C-alpha cells in the first residue's frame, strides 16, 4: 500500500523513516475532512512485547516527512 511518511510515532512531523522500519498510523484527520494524497504513517516506537503489522519496503524519494513509500503487511 502506498503511504505518506509522517515522522516518528512520538513526534509526528519530525524525523525520518527508512526501508525496513515498522510503521503505525500517522497524524489523524477529522472525520468528514477531505484527505489529499495517501494515508500518513509514523515510524513505530519499539517497546517490549509489542508487534507491528506494517513495514516499509520501498521509498519513492527520501526518508523525510512528506515523501511517499510503499508498506507491506507482515503480521496478521
N, C-alpha and C positions, 0 to 999 in steps of 0.2 A: 504494500500500500504506500502511496506517495504521501509525504508529510512535510510540514514546515518546522524547522528547528527553532526552539524557543528557550534555549539556555539550560541552566541547571534546575533540578527539582526544588532546591531550597531557595533559589533566587531566579525565577523566570525572567527572561530578557537579558540575562548576563551569563557568559560562559560559552564553551564550545562543546560540540558533540562529534565524536569520531565513529568511524566504521567499527562495529563490534560492541559499541556501548548499548546498554539496555535503556529503554525509554518508557516514560509514563505520560499520561495526558498533560498537555501544556495549559497555558492560561485559558480559563473558561470564558465563554462568550454567553451573554444573557440570552435566555430562551426567546425566540422570535426575531433575533437580530440576524441580519444577512451576513454571511461569512464569505469573504472573498478568499480564494486560494484553497489550500489543503489544511487538514486538521493540524493543530500545533502539538508538539511533543517536547518534553524536557528530559534531560539525562537523569536516569534514576539514581537516587542516593542508596548505596549499598548498605543494608542492615542485616544482621544475623537472623537467619530463619525466614527471610523473605525471598520470593522468587518473582521474576518479572516476565511478562508474556511476549514482549516485543523487543527486537534488536535491530539496529541499523545495519543494513547490508551494502548500501552504496550511497554516495553523495553526488548531488547534481551541481556542485560548486565547492565552496569552502565549508569549514566546520562552524561558521559563525551563525549567530541568531539571524533568522530571516531567510536563510538558504533552504533549499529543499533536499530531501533524501528519500530513500526507499527503506521501509522496515518490513520485517517478516515476523510472523507469529512463531514462537519457539516452545511455548508451553500451552497445553490445552486447559 
